Amino acid sequence: MLEHIEWEDFRTGINKVDCVACMGAGARLPKLIQFFSEMLILDKIKYIADNNPAKQGTVVHLKERNLTVCSVSSLRAVLQPGTVIIITPLICDEIVFQLENIREFSQLSMYSYTQLIGSYHEHIAINKKVPKTFKLSERMLIPKTIHYCWFGKKPIPDQYKKWMESWQKHCPDYKIVEWNENNYDITKNKYIKQAYAKKMWAFVTDYARLDILYQNGGVYLDTDVELVRNLDELLFQKGFVGFETDKYIASGLGIGAVAGNNMIKGMLDIYSDRSFLDETGEMDLTTCPVIQTEYLLRQGLQLNGEYQILKGELTVLPEKVLTGKGDMTRPVKLAPYTFAIHHYSGSWLKQSL
C-alpha cells in the first residue's frame, strides 16, 4: 500500500485533496508539520493518529489550529473518501502492515514522510545550476590517479569490486592505488591511531584520504562509488569536493586535488589536535561531513547546495555532480552532468563488526 511518488506529482495531487491524516505523533511529526507549512499545504492535515496510548489525547498545534491525537480505531471511524495517509516514523513497516489489514484504509493513498522529503530534495538537487564546463584551467592540474582505502585486512566484498570496476571502465588511463596497513602509516597521529585500534575504519579513512591527496594529488573515491562517466573534466582545477545535501559536503563521494592544496591542508590540520577517544575512552563519532563542512564554512562556504569556488583552491560541486543517488530514500536519478553514484552501502560499518 505504501506508494512512492515524484515530488512534482505529489505537489500537484495534494492540491486536489481535502484531507491528510498523519500516522505517528513522535519526534518526526514537528518536522513534517514544518515541511507542510513551508510548502503552504499545512491546512490539508485534518487528523493525527498514534498507536501509543500516552500520545492519544495530547494536543498538537498547527498554527491557528489545535488537533487532538487520536487512536487508529478513532481515525478509522472518521475517514473520508480520498484521505491521504502520511506515515511519519522513519521505520514504518509495522504501521504499513497494520493499516493494510484494515478495510477502511485499503482504498487510500499512503506515503512515507521519509520518501516524500527525499523526493523533494531530489527535485531540488537535480535543478541546481551548474556551469557549462567544470574546467577552470587551460591544462589538467590534478593527476590521473584514483586513490581508495581499505583498512582492516578483510577481503573487499564482490559487490564493491563491481562498483570499482567502473573506475577502470570509464577512466582506463588512470592509475588506481589501494592504501592499507602495508603502505600507509596508521600511527601518523593520535586520532587515526586511536580510530584504527577501535577498528573504526571509516574514521581512519577520514584522515587518510586527506593526507594521501595532500601528499600525492589525485582523486579519492570510496569503494561504494560507481562511476558513470570519465572524470577528466574535473581535473582542470586545483581541487574539488561535492555537496551530499544542501547542508553538508562529503569527501567520501569523491574528492580531488593537486598535491599541496591549501584547503586540503586546512581540513587535514583539524585532526592534528583532535582525539578519537575522550578522557573516559568514549569514541568521538562525529562524521567527516560535519567536521569538514564546519571548516569550509570558515573559508566562505555557503550552505545552499550551489556551485561555488573557495579561495581559488577548492570547487564545491552541487549534489548531483558526484552522486546520482539520494542520501535519504536512495533513488538513482542521474543528471546529464552526473559523474558517479554513491551507493551508501555502509561497508565500513559492516567491516568493523
N, C-alpha and C positions, 0 to 999 in steps of 0.2 A: 504493500500500500504506500510505502514511503516513496514519493516522487522526486526525481531530480529534474531541475529546470534551469534554463539560462536566465540570468538576471533580467535581461530585457523583456523576456516573455512573462516572468513573474510580475514585473513592474506594470506591464500593460494589463495583465489579467487581474491583478489585485484591485485595480480601479473599478472593475465591474462587480466586485464582491462587496456585500453589505456587512458580513460578519466574519471575524477571525477569532478563533479560540486558541489560547496558548496552553499547552500541556507542560506543566512544570513551573513551580514558583520558587526555584532555588536561586543560586548566586548568579546564574546567567540571565535571568529574567530582566534585571535592570538594563543589561547591555542590549537585549532585544528591544526593550521599550525605547531606549535612547536611539537605537538604529531606526526604528519605525518613526520616531519623532523627526529625525534628520531627513527621512525620506518623505515626510509630510503625509504619512498614512497611519498615524497613531490612532486616529478615530475609528479605524477598522477593528481594533481589538475590543471585543464585547464581553468575553469570558476568559477567566483564568482558572485552571483546574490543577489539582495536585493530589497524588496518592497518599501523601503524608498527612495524617490527621492533625498534626501540630501546625501545619500550614493552613489547613482549612479553617475558614472564618477570619483569617487575617485580611487586612486591607492593603491593597496596592494602589498607589497614587499615579494617575496618568494625567498630568497637568491639571485641568479643571475637574477631572472625574476621579472617583474612587471606585475600585472594583473589589468585591469580596471574593477571596479564593474559595472555590467550591470543590466538591469531590467529583470523580468521574461519573458516578451514578447521577449526581445532580446535573452535570453538564449534559449527560445523555437525555435527560428529560426535557431540556430546553433547546436542543439543537434545531437549527433552521436548515432547510434545504440549501445547499450551496455553501455552507460554512467551510472555511478553510482552517485546518488544524496545523499549528506550528509547534513542533516539539523543541523545547529549549535546551534540555541537557545535552552535553557533549556525547555521552554514551546513551543511546536511546533505543537499543534493540528490545529491551524488555517492555518499554512503553508501546512500541510498534506492535509487538506480539499481543499485548493486552488489548489494544484498540482494534486490531484487525479481527479479533474474535468477538467483537460487539457489533451486532447487526446495524445499529443506528450509525455507526461510523463507516460502514463498508462502502458507501457511495460518495464519501467526502474526499477532497484532495488533502493530502497530508505531506508536510515538508519538514525537514530538519533545519533549524536555525543555522547550524554549522554549515550546511550545504548552501543555504541562501547567502550567508555572509561571504562564504568562499566564492560563490558565483559572482557576487557583487564586486569583490576585489579583483577577480579575473577580468571582469568587464572594464574596470578602471585601469588595470595594468596593461591590457592589450591596446588601450587607446592612448598610452603615453607617447609624447612626441620624441622622435629620435632624428638625428641628423641624417642626411643623405649618404654620408660615409663616416666611418669611425676613424679614418686615417687623419692623424694630426701632424704628420711629418712626411717629407718627401721620400725618406728612406725608412726601412724597417729598423726599429731600435731594440725591440725585445727579441732575444734569441729563440730559435725554433726548438725549444726543449720543453717537454711536458714532464713535470715532476709529480710524483704521488708518494704517499707514506703508507707503510703497512708494518706497524709495530705489533709485537705480541707473539711472533713466530708461529702463528697458525696459518694453515693454507688459505689462500684467497678463495672464497666460495665461487662456484661456477657462474652464478648469476652476475656477480661483479666482473668476472672475466669477460662475459659477453658485452657488458657495457663498455669495458675498457678496450675491447676490440674495435669499437667505433673510433677510438683515437687514431689508431693506425689507418683505418679506412679513410677517414676524412683528412688526416694530416700525415700522409705516408712518408714525407721527408723530414719529420720531426724526430728528434732523439727522445726516447722515453726512459726516464730514470726512476727506479724504485729506491726509496730511502727507508732504511730499517736499522736495527741494532748493529748491523755489521759495518755500515758506512756512515752512521750518524751518531754523534756523542750525546747520549741521553742524560749525561750528567752536567750539561753545559751551564745550567743554573738551577737554583733551588726549586723553582716552580716545576720545570719539566722533570727533574729528578724525583720529586715527590709524586707527581702525577703518574710517572712510569711505575714507581713502587706500588701504587694502588691499582695498576693495570687499567687506568683510565686513558685509553689510547687516544680518544678524541681530544683530550686536553693536552696530551703530549704533542699531537699534531698542530694544535692551535699555535704553539710557539714554533715548532719545527718548520712549518710551511713558510712563515715569515723569514726565519733565519736562512732557510735554503734559497729563497728568492733574493734576499738582500746580498747574499754571498755570490750567487751564481747567475741570477737573472733567469727569465723564462716564464713559463705558465705552470701554475699548480692546479690540479683537479682532484677532488675527492673521488674515491673508487666507485661511488654510485652515480657518477656523472656520465651521461651518454651524449656524445657529440652528434649533431645533426648537420653540421657543415664545417668547412675549413676555417681555421682560426686566423689565417694570415692578416685579415683586415684589422684585427685588434692589436697587431704587433707594431703598428706605426705610431707609437706614443710611448711615453716614459713609464706608464703604469695604468692598470685598470682593475676595477672591482665592481661588483654589482649589488643593487638592491635585491633583497629577498622579499621584503614588503616595503611599504612606504615608510616604515619606522626603523628598519634595520638594514645595514649592509651585511653580507655574509661571504667571507673569503672562501668557504668550502665550495661554493657554487663554481668557482673559478676565479683566479686572481693572477695577474701577470705584471711583471715589472722588469726594468733594467736593473742590473746589479748596482748596488749603492743608492737605490731610490730613497729619497729623504722621508717620504711618507711611510714606506715600509719600515724604515729605521725607527720612526716615531712610534708605530704600533708595536714593534719589537721591544723597544725600550720600556714599554709599560710593564713587561714581565720581569724586568731586572730586579725590582724590589718587591715583587709580588710572590706570595706563598700560595701553594695549592692547599696546604693544611694550616689551620689556625692553631693557636696555642693549646687547644684541647684535642687536637687531632682530627677535627671535623674537616671534611673536604669543602673547598670553595667551588661550587658547581656553576658559577657564573659563566655563561657561554660566551664564545668569542664574538658573536654578533653584537652582544651587549657591550662588551669591553671595547671592541674596535670602533663601534659606532660612536660611543662616548668620546673617544679620542678624535675621530674625524669631525665631530660637532665642534670641537675646539679649533679645528682647522678650517672652519667655514662651511661644513656640510649643511645643506638644507634638507630637512626631513619631509620631502614632498614626492619622493619616488622619481624625480625628474633627472634627466641627463644634466650633468654638471662636471666641471673640471676644478680640482682643488690645487691651488698654488702652482699650476702648470706641471704638477708631478703625478697626479692620480685622477683618472677619468672615472666617474661614478656612473654606471650604466643603469637604465631602467630595468625593472624586474624581468621582463620578458626577453631581454637580450641574452641572459645567461641561464635562464631556466624556463622551460616550456611547461612546467608542471606547478600547479598551485600548492602552496605550503599547507593549506587547511584541508581541502577536500580532494586534493591530488588529481584533478583532471589534467590531462595533457592537452594543451591548447597552444599551438605554435603561431607565432607572428612571422611575417616574411623575414624579419631580421633576427630571429632566434638562432643562437649558436648551439645550445645544449639543453638537455633535460636533466634536472637534478631529481633523482628518484626517492630521496628521503628514506633510504632503506634502514637507517639506524644500525648499520653494520658494526660501527664501533661499540655501540651499546651491547649488541649480541656477543661481540668478540670478548668483551670484558667479563662476561658472566662465567 
